[in-house]
Amino acid sequence: LCRCTGYVKPVEAVLRAAARLRGETVPPLSSPPMRGKALPFIPPIGGERGGEAIPAPPELFAPPAEPPPPPELAVGRSLQPATTVTVMPKVIVAPQSEPLRVVGKPEPKVDALKLVQGKPAFAADVEMRGLLIGKILHSPHAHARIKRIDTSRARALPGVHAVLTYEDVPRVIHSTAGQSDPIPGPLDTVSFDNKVRYVGDRVAAVAAETEEVAEEALRLIEVEYEVLPAVLDPREATRPGAPVIHDEPDYVPFDHCEPERNIAARIRIDLGDVDEGMKRADRVFEGEYVVQRVQATPIEPYACLTYWDEDDRLVIRSSTQVPFHIRRMLAKVAGLPVKRIRVIKPRIGGGFGNKQEVYLEDICAHLTIATGR
């Protein structure tokens, strides 16, 4: 349907217009869409109507009036009717089209066959010769500073090819989410830091020949923490004197954010005159609503595979939803031009928005750069 024709089907509207051009009598519409119905109430600017509906004017749905008779032309002292010429449009009847072969017909799913055959369709399904296994050591504390970290025993373990901490990786401030450029949010993340800000934050990463060796290397890393007060309530976090989570000097703020009050962003949207709307409302309901923490859980977990290809490009095979964002952000983090980074996004087993951030890709990239594998 098209609003330009008053919700008359476009084909019917064209046929009616063609008939009128041919001089034929066009009957009025049999059932106008809104005949007899009231238009929604729209209060005039600067006044009120008390809330009653404004009825639709009858002429809104009336059929077009017949054209007036041609005016008479004065020639000398006599009056003669004007001469009119009706131009008949050329009507071309389209040939009967062939039956549709795709529209309305069932189509096999593009990747159905490889999925039911169990072929390597997902990020972690690929195995490569010389592949190393990466593991991450996570923080057990919600807020702490790393006073000392000793990786010597882990590095000496046979089968370990790299151990990385904040002492080994360049500090490049960035955002894990890059839905646009410039990024609409604070730059508050580095690959590794000497401060952890939540349970599970990154402390170190290892690359080893087997998963068992990698896990043993994590156990051999010695970390001494200075546990700091944690903030567990959003209101408490914004009050004066609350522990500041992001106190790093290279923090890049976003519009209206206040890192000293733990506010990452402040967004306000006003539609119309809110105060006036409250005054005119018959009822005003106010309440405070709290929901539990929500986390999307796709069947496929996060997975990432990185390596150098034959053209000396860093290849990132990841279960991401945003391959171009990953490439743009990792170019800065890894210190490589964008043209030397290739991101492969295979089929993902669900994402639901969860996989729109950098979670593993920068760590895997650092391990590949450190090991050459």
Secondary structure as UniProt FT lines:
FT   HELIX           3..5
FT   HELIX           10..21
FT   TURN            22..23
FT   TURN            33..36
FT   STRAND          38..39
FT   TURN            45..46
FT   TURN            50..51
FT   STRAND          54..55
FT   HELIX           58..60
FT   STRAND          72..75
FT   TURN            76..77
FT   STRAND          78..81
FT   TURN            103..104
FT   TURN            110..111
FT   HELIX           112..116
FT   TURN            117..118
FT   HELIX           123..125
FT   TURN            129..130
FT   STRAND          133..138
FT   STRAND          144..150
FT   HELIX           152..156
FT   TURN            158..159
FT   STRAND          160..164
FT   TURN            166..168
FT   STRAND          195..196
FT   TURN            199..200
FT   STRAND          202..208
FT   HELIX           211..220
FT   STRAND          222..227
FT   HELIX           234..238
FT   TURN            240..241
FT   TURN            249..250
FT   TURN            255..256
FT   HELIX           259..261
FT   HELIX           274..280
FT   STRAND          304..308
FT   TURN            310..311
FT   STRAND          314..318
FT   HELIX           323..334
FT   HELIX           338..340
FT   STRAND          341..344
FT   TURN            352..355
FT   HELIX           361..371
//
